[in-house]
């Protein structure tokens, strides 16, 4: 999350009152992340997050917003978009698509222990089960098709060694995606970005999951792999912490069992998850958008994880 579009307090106040939330007591821009403009807004009705979408279109957004509504209706701790008097949850502010959601309680845990990983695994499985009857469909916006488009652009900005890694891994992932085993993977809506900073806790109790704006329909295993690569990896070495990984997978399997195809392709899918975030972080680093507040993530972290998973780093 970041601030690309500056809003005055008066603009936020008029928008807030139109949604029946009353006037704001405070408005504060959120600097973390890279995709959208976000503000914390405290009003007479409660605490909210206002998001203006800088990349996603009016046509794309209903999938994300109604997915959150779908999960919230099933009592999962996710942001619940606020509707206007006509029941619409997608709004317009300063010419951009906008949404207001309730602010979830808790804090992100950036140094997770096994209980946190188990809780995230269980919650991810609950999201997958709850999403099984979600009627809308939208491909993963950062899936293989995007990789194929982005890789040639990014390759012009990186070293020869990185270019070789990019080409080799993309070819491997295309081979996996074309395989019979991949076709057998259960598919459905996935969060696709369930990192530590997108989950909230009170102590060891998980209180919220947010930032669904990279969600899409993909192999459920991709979601599992993304989580393993963040929640269960040593930040310095890029190697998997087996105890945390076992806790995460144990939590997930307590809600939803993995299929034989998922067990077989988990290592390859972890490589896919690392590749996806290495590539997108390279893109954000070398082809940035201007923003009033912006913190680009270091792509070398996921390059290291990918090389560990490929066996290039012992």
Beta strands, then each sheet from edge to edge (+ up, - down):
strand 1: 24-29
strand 2: 37-43
strand 3: 46-52
strand 4: 91-93
strand 5: 96-102
strand 6: 187-190
strand 7: 199-202
strand 8: 205-209
strand 9: 216-219
sheet 1: 1+ 2- 3+ 5- 4+
sheet 2: 6+ 9-
sheet 3: 7+ 8-
end
